[in-house]
Amino acid sequence: PRLAVFRSLAHISAQVIDDVSGKTLAAVRDVELSDAERKGKKKSEIAQAVGLLLGKRAMEKGVKAVVFDRRDKQYHGRVRALAEGAREAGLTF
C-alpha cells in the first residue's frame, strides 16, 4: 500500500491506498480532529496527530508497511511530522 499525503497552505490530509485493487484503506483529514486536539497547536503538531490517527486506522485494517508518497513536497515540516506520527503508531516505510 501507498501512504499519500496532500498538504495545502491551511490543511493536511493523508490516505493509505491499495493501488492493485484501487481502494482507499484508511484516510484522515485534519478537520476530523476535535477542536481540543487542534486548538492552540502549530500546524506541524496537528500534522503529527493526523499521522498518528492514520497509523492507528491502517493498523486496524491490517496494514503494517507502506510506501511513503509525499508527491512534490519536501520531507520537512508538516510532511515530516505526519510521517513521524504514522511511524509512532506502528507503520513502517
Disulfide bonds with the S-S distance in Angstrom:
none
